[in-house]
Amino acid sequence: MVAVSIFSIVSVIVTGALLTAIAINNKAQAIKLAMDNLNYALDSITIKMKRGRAFEFNASNELHFISPKDDPVNPEKAYTYRLDPSGAITMEVGGDTRFITSDKLHIDEFRAFVSNNVSGSSGAFPRAVIIIRGAARVGNQEQKFAVGTTVTERQ
């Protein structure tokens, strides 16, 4: 009887620890998925910008550029990326606006610094540095992040 009681107590403790480890793992995977979404969104912006022209980050905190003539989907369309009041980044192209970040991400800062905006002036091509800060939130877990990238117009 004593052995069964001890075994039961140990089993309950081990089961509790196992369930806690599974819950922590699930939350960590969800945060990783949210961060993967952010990286995908940032990659998407940079790929479009590399083929675009006329980079601009205006006073309304909007990143704006024009797609190239040879873009088969959106030739000569204006792309605008902005931080939505909900904490998501949106993309507007051709009057159509869509969210490009997950609802698990809350973006606090979306900023870009643009330099040499005239193609080929002084031998330099237009360049933009994009910075995104915020947090990935899943349940009561939060992982703060700050990511950035530099984009140069391709010729």
Backbone as JSON, one array per atom type, in Angstrom:
{
  "sequence": "MVAVSIFSIVSVIVTGALLTAIAINNKAQAIKLAMDNLNYALDSITIKMKRGRAFEFNASNELHFISPKDDPVNPEKAYTYRLDPSGAITMEVGGDTRFITSDKLHIDEFRAFVSNNVSGSSGAFPRAVIIIRGAARVGNQEQKFAVGTTVTERQ",
  "N": [[0.82, -1.19, 0.0], [1.95, 1.27, 0.79], [3.96, 1.5, -1.11], [2.43, 1.74, -3.46], [1.17, 4.17, -2.95], [3.38, 5.95, -2.86], [4.32, 5.61, -5.47], [2.08, 6.64, -6.86], [2.13, 9.35, -6.06], [4.62, 10.2, -7.1], [4.07, 9.74, -9.8], [2.04, 11.63, -10.3], [3.46, 14.02, -9.89], [5.44, 13.82, -11.9], [3.79, 13.71, -14.19], [2.58, 16.24, -14.06], [4.84, 17.88, -14.42], [5.57, 17.09, -16.99], [3.31, 17.9, -18.49], [3.5, 20.67, -18.12], [5.95, 21.16, -19.41], [5.22, 20.5, -22.03], [3.29, 22.49, -22.54], [4.89, 24.81, -22.39], [6.61, 24.32, -24.53], [4.76, 24.37, -26.67], [3.97, 27.08, -26.61], [6.44, 28.3, -27.14], [6.88, 27.37, -29.73], [4.75, 28.63, -31.02], [5.47, 31.33, -30.73], [7.83, 31.3, -32.21], [6.75, 30.73, -34.73], [5.3, 33.1, -35.14], [7.44, 34.91, -35.28], [8.72, 33.91, -37.53], [6.78, 34.62, -39.38], [7.06, 37.41, -39.29], [9.68, 37.67, -40.31], [9.24, 36.67, -42.88], [7.46, 38.61, -43.87], [9.13, 40.88, -43.81], [11.12, 40.05, -45.6], [9.54, 39.9, -47.9], [8.88, 42.6, -48.3], [11.46, 43.65, -48.8], [12.26, 42.27, -51.12], [10.4, 43.2, -53.02], [11.05, 45.92, -52.93], [13.7, 45.96, -53.88], [13.37, 45.61, -56.57], [11.96, 47.81, -57.13], [11.5, 51.46, -57.33], [12.11, 54.93, -56.53], [12.1, 55.33, -53.63], [10.58, 56.23, -50.55], [10.05, 57.52, -47.32], [7.6, 58.83, -45.56], [6.22, 61.66, -43.64], [3.97, 60.63, -42.47], [4.68, 58.19, -41.55], [4.88, 56.19, -43.53], [6.08, 53.82, -45.78], [6.98, 54.12, -49.02], [7.05, 53.25, -52.47], [7.65, 52.72, -56.0], [6.66, 50.13, -58.16], [8.58, 48.19, -60.54], [8.6, 48.58, -64.18], [8.68, 46.12, -65.43], [7.35, 44.35, -63.78], [5.29, 41.64, -63.66], [2.88, 41.31, -62.31], [2.06, 43.71, -60.99], [2.61, 46.17, -62.71], [4.29, 49.28, -62.66], [2.98, 50.2, -60.3], [2.06, 51.79, -57.24], [3.46, 51.05, -54.16], [2.64, 50.94, -50.75], [3.59, 50.75, -47.46], [2.56, 50.55, -44.14], [2.19, 51.2, -40.59], [-0.43, 49.83, -38.95], [-3.06, 51.0, -36.74], [-3.74, 48.85, -35.1], [-1.42, 47.54, -34.59], [-0.27, 46.06, -36.56], [1.46, 45.48, -39.69], [0.59, 46.88, -42.76], [0.05, 46.43, -46.28], [-0.39, 48.35, -49.11], [-1.45, 48.28, -52.39], [-2.3, 49.31, -55.54], [-4.76, 50.31, -54.6], [-5.74, 48.29, -53.03], [-5.69, 47.08, -49.8], [-3.92, 45.11, -47.47], [-3.23, 43.04, -44.6], [0.05, 42.18, -43.62], [1.37, 41.04, -41.55], [1.21, 38.77, -38.78], [-1.48, 38.25, -36.41], [-0.44, 37.61, -34.01], [1.72, 39.14, -33.62], [2.74, 42.25, -32.33], [3.42, 45.26, -33.49], [5.41, 47.89, -32.55], [7.01, 49.88, -33.57], [7.63, 51.03, -36.79], [9.8, 51.91, -39.14], [11.67, 53.71, -41.58], [14.7, 54.69, -43.14], [15.67, 56.67, -45.7], [18.0, 57.18, -48.3], [19.95, 58.91, -50.81], [18.03, 59.18, -52.98], [17.79, 59.61, -55.69], [18.23, 57.85, -58.55], [21.37, 56.58, -59.22], [22.7, 58.98, -58.6], [25.65, 60.66, -57.83], [26.99, 58.31, -58.15], [25.85, 56.53, -56.4], [23.24, 54.33, -55.43], [19.69, 54.47, -54.7], [18.86, 53.86, -51.3], [17.44, 52.13, -48.54], [16.95, 51.83, -45.07], [15.33, 49.67, -43.05], [13.53, 49.42, -40.06], [12.05, 47.5, -37.56], [10.26, 47.19, -34.61], [8.91, 45.48, -31.79], [6.67, 43.08, -30.28], [6.23, 39.57, -29.96], [3.39, 37.88, -29.14], [1.95, 35.33, -27.3], [-0.57, 33.84, -25.65], [0.16, 34.32, -22.29], [2.78, 34.77, -22.71], [5.51, 36.68, -23.91], [7.66, 37.86, -26.39], [10.05, 40.11, -27.0], [11.25, 41.97, -29.84], [13.57, 43.27, -32.25], [14.17, 44.08, -35.42], [15.97, 44.59, -38.45], [16.81, 45.76, -41.74], [18.7, 46.43, -44.72], [18.03, 47.88, -47.83], [18.79, 48.09, -51.21], [18.23, 49.69, -54.27], [17.92, 47.84, -57.23], [19.54, 47.88, -60.37]],
  "CA": [[0.0, 0.0, 0.0], [2.86, 2.41, 0.86], [4.63, 1.57, -2.41], [1.46, 2.25, -4.43], [0.98, 5.59, -2.64], [4.58, 6.66, -3.3], [4.28, 5.57, -6.94], [1.04, 7.57, -7.3], [2.6, 10.72, -5.84], [5.67, 10.44, -8.09], [3.41, 9.79, -11.11], [1.34, 12.92, -10.41], [4.48, 15.05, -10.04], [6.05, 13.67, -13.22], [2.78, 14.08, -15.18], [2.47, 17.7, -14.02], [6.04, 18.45, -15.04], [5.48, 16.8, -18.42], [2.29, 18.79, -19.07], [4.07, 22.02, -18.12], [6.96, 21.2, -20.47], [4.49, 20.51, -23.31], [2.69, 23.83, -22.7], [5.98, 25.76, -22.68], [7.05, 24.02, -25.89], [3.73, 24.87, -27.6], [4.07, 28.54, -26.65], [7.7, 28.64, -27.82], [6.67, 27.13, -31.15], [3.85, 29.67, -31.52], [6.26, 32.56, -30.84], [8.73, 31.1, -33.36], [5.93, 30.87, -35.93], [5.03, 34.53, -35.3], [8.68, 35.54, -35.72], [8.9, 33.49, -38.92], [5.88, 35.46, -40.15], [7.69, 38.73, -39.38], [10.8, 37.56, -41.24], [8.66, 36.52, -44.22], [6.93, 39.93, -44.26], [10.28, 41.76, -44.08], [11.7, 39.57, -46.86], [8.62, 40.28, -48.98], [9.08, 44.04, -48.53], [12.77, 43.91, -49.4], [12.28, 41.75, -52.5], [9.65, 44.15, -53.86], [11.78, 47.18, -53.0], [14.9, 45.81, -54.71], [12.95, 45.74, -57.96], [11.22, 49.06, -57.25], [12.24, 52.71, -57.44], [11.51, 56.1, -55.86], [11.86, 55.04, -52.21], [10.24, 57.39, -49.73], [9.41, 57.29, -46.02], [7.04, 60.17, -45.35], [5.9, 62.11, -42.29], [2.88, 59.8, -41.95], [5.28, 56.88, -41.26], [4.55, 55.26, -44.6], [7.15, 53.48, -46.71], [6.34, 54.2, -50.33], [7.91, 53.11, -53.64], [6.97, 52.35, -57.24], [7.13, 48.86, -58.7], [9.2, 48.37, -61.86], [7.77, 48.37, -65.37], [8.66, 44.72, -65.84], [6.64, 43.53, -62.81], [4.16, 41.07, -64.39], [1.65, 41.38, -61.53], [1.69, 45.1, -60.69], [3.54, 47.09, -63.38], [4.19, 50.72, -62.36], [2.02, 50.45, -59.23], [2.63, 52.34, -56.01], [3.37, 50.23, -52.95], [2.72, 51.69, -49.51], [3.58, 49.95, -46.25], [2.35, 51.42, -42.98], [1.84, 50.57, -39.33], [-1.85, 49.97, -38.64], [-3.27, 51.26, -35.31], [-3.87, 47.59, -34.37], [-0.09, 47.01, -34.34], [0.12, 45.2, -37.68], [1.94, 46.2, -40.87], [-0.27, 46.67, -43.92], [0.59, 46.75, -47.59], [-1.41, 48.84, -50.04], [-1.01, 48.33, -53.78], [-3.44, 49.43, -56.45], [-6.0, 50.56, -53.87], [-6.06, 47.12, -52.22], [-4.89, 47.04, -48.57], [-3.99, 43.84, -46.75], [-2.28, 42.85, -43.51], [1.13, 41.27, -43.98], [1.92, 40.43, -40.34], [0.31, 37.93, -38.0], [-2.12, 38.87, -35.25], [0.37, 37.27, -32.84], [2.75, 40.17, -33.52], [2.31, 43.63, -32.1], [4.51, 46.12, -33.93], [5.41, 49.19, -31.87], [7.72, 50.86, -34.4], [7.94, 50.69, -38.18], [10.5, 53.11, -39.59], [12.67, 53.53, -42.65], [15.56, 55.83, -43.42], [15.95, 56.62, -47.13], [19.08, 58.08, -48.72], [20.3, 58.88, -52.24], [16.8, 58.75, -53.65], [17.86, 59.79, -57.15], [18.99, 56.71, -59.07], [22.68, 56.82, -59.82], [23.32, 60.26, -58.26], [26.94, 60.53, -57.16], [27.42, 56.92, -58.24], [25.18, 55.72, -55.38], [21.85, 54.01, -55.72], [18.8, 54.68, -53.55], [18.99, 52.86, -50.25], [16.54, 52.3, -47.4], [17.16, 51.0, -43.9], [14.01, 49.43, -42.44], [13.62, 48.97, -38.67], [10.77, 47.08, -36.99], [10.35, 46.79, -33.21], [7.62, 45.1, -31.21], [6.67, 41.88, -29.45], [5.42, 38.43, -30.36], [2.61, 37.53, -27.95], [1.15, 34.1, -27.34], [-1.04, 33.65, -24.28], [0.78, 35.3, -21.41], [4.19, 34.85, -23.08], [5.84, 37.77, -24.83], [9.07, 37.91, -26.8], [10.33, 41.38, -27.68], [12.16, 41.85, -30.97], [13.96, 44.43, -33.04], [14.81, 43.59, -36.64], [16.23, 45.62, -39.45], [17.48, 45.35, -42.97], [19.03, 47.5, -45.67], [17.61, 47.54, -49.19], [19.33, 48.96, -52.26], [17.55, 49.54, -55.55], [18.68, 47.16, -58.28], [19.47, 48.53, -61.7]],
  "C": [[0.88, 1.26, 0.0], [3.55, 2.59, -0.49], [3.72, 2.15, -3.48], [1.23, 3.75, -4.2], [2.17, 6.42, -3.13], [4.63, 6.72, -4.82], [3.26, 6.57, -7.49], [1.5, 9.02, -7.18], [3.67, 11.08, -6.87], [5.06, 10.57, -9.48], [2.71, 11.13, -11.33], [2.35, 14.04, -10.63], [5.11, 15.01, -11.44], [5.06, 14.08, -14.32], [2.6, 15.6, -15.22], [3.65, 18.38, -14.69], [6.02, 18.25, -16.55], [4.46, 17.71, -19.1], [2.78, 20.23, -19.13], [5.1, 22.17, -19.23], [6.3, 21.24, -21.85], [3.88, 21.88, -23.57], [3.74, 24.87, -23.05], [6.47, 25.56, -24.11], [6.06, 24.56, -26.92], [3.79, 26.38, -27.72], [5.33, 28.99, -27.37], [7.56, 28.43, -29.32], [5.77, 28.2, -31.76], [4.61, 31.0, -31.68], [7.22, 32.45, -32.02], [7.96, 31.25, -34.66], [5.61, 32.34, -36.2], [6.28, 35.26, -35.8], [9.02, 35.14, -37.16], [8.01, 34.32, -39.84], [6.47, 36.85, -40.33], [8.84, 38.7, -40.38], [10.31, 37.42, -42.68], [8.15, 37.87, -44.73], [8.07, 40.88, -44.62], [10.98, 41.35, -45.38], [10.85, 39.99, -48.05], [8.78, 41.77, -49.33], [10.39, 44.27, -49.27], [12.86, 43.4, -50.83], [11.56, 42.7, -53.44], [10.42, 45.46, -54.02], [13.01, 47.09, -53.9], [14.57, 46.0, -56.18], [12.22, 47.06, -58.19], [12.13, 50.28, -57.39], [11.48, 53.79, -56.68], [11.12, 55.79, -54.42], [11.54, 56.33, -51.46], [9.64, 56.91, -48.41], [8.91, 58.65, -45.58], [6.71, 60.46, -43.89], [4.76, 61.32, -41.65], [3.36, 58.39, -41.59], [4.85, 55.82, -42.26], [5.77, 55.06, -45.49], [6.5, 53.33, -48.07], [7.39, 54.0, -51.42], [7.07, 52.65, -54.83], [7.55, 51.03, -57.74], [7.71, 49.08, -60.1], [8.25, 48.08, -63.01], [7.64, 46.9, -65.72], [7.99, 43.8, -64.83], [5.39, 42.97, -63.48], [2.84, 41.2, -63.64], [1.16, 42.81, -61.36], [2.64, 46.08, -61.37], [3.23, 48.55, -63.04], [3.11, 51.04, -61.32], [2.75, 51.0, -58.02], [2.39, 51.37, -54.87], [3.49, 51.14, -51.75], [2.6, 50.72, -48.35], [3.43, 50.91, -45.08], [2.02, 50.58, -41.75], [0.38, 50.88, -39.03], [-2.01, 50.27, -37.14], [-3.4, 49.98, -34.47], [-2.51, 46.98, -34.05], [0.38, 46.05, -35.41], [0.65, 46.08, -38.81], [1.01, 45.85, -42.02], [0.48, 47.05, -45.18], [-0.58, 47.21, -48.45], [-0.78, 48.9, -51.43], [-2.25, 48.36, -54.66], [-4.77, 49.62, -55.74], [-6.44, 49.41, -52.98], [-5.13, 47.08, -51.01], [-5.05, 45.69, -47.9], [-2.94, 43.81, -45.65], [-1.21, 41.88, -43.96], [1.8, 40.65, -42.76], [0.82, 39.73, -39.56], [-0.31, 38.71, -36.85], [-1.39, 38.52, -33.95], [1.5, 38.27, -32.63], [2.11, 41.5, -33.2], [3.51, 44.52, -32.4], [4.36, 47.48, -33.23], [6.05, 50.28, -32.73], [7.99, 50.28, -35.78], [8.52, 51.95, -38.78], [11.45, 52.75, -40.72], [13.43, 54.84, -42.82], [16.0, 55.69, -44.87], [17.04, 57.62, -47.47], [19.35, 57.9, -50.21], [19.11, 58.46, -53.1], [16.8, 58.97, -55.15], [18.77, 58.71, -57.7], [20.29, 57.16, -59.71], [23.31, 58.16, -59.47], [24.59, 60.0, -57.46], [27.44, 59.09, -57.19], [26.76, 56.01, -57.22], [23.73, 55.47, -55.8], [20.98, 54.23, -54.49], [18.89, 53.51, -52.58], [17.99, 53.17, -49.14], [16.95, 51.34, -46.3], [15.82, 50.89, -43.21], [14.23, 48.86, -41.04], [12.21, 48.67, -38.17], [11.02, 46.62, -35.56], [8.96, 46.44, -32.7], [7.76, 43.87, -30.34], [5.8, 40.82, -30.1], [4.72, 37.96, -29.09], [1.78, 36.28, -28.2], [0.74, 33.8, -25.9], [-0.46, 34.73, -23.4], [2.28, 35.42, -21.67], [4.41, 35.98, -24.07], [7.33, 37.73, -25.11], [9.29, 39.2, -27.57], [11.34, 41.14, -28.8], [12.47, 43.21, -31.55], [14.71, 43.87, -34.24], [15.0, 44.75, -37.6], [16.91, 45.03, -40.65], [17.76, 46.57, -43.81], [18.67, 47.02, -47.06], [18.21, 48.57, -50.13], [18.61, 48.66, -53.56], [18.46, 48.81, -56.53], [18.51, 47.9, -59.58], [19.46, 47.53, -62.8]]
}
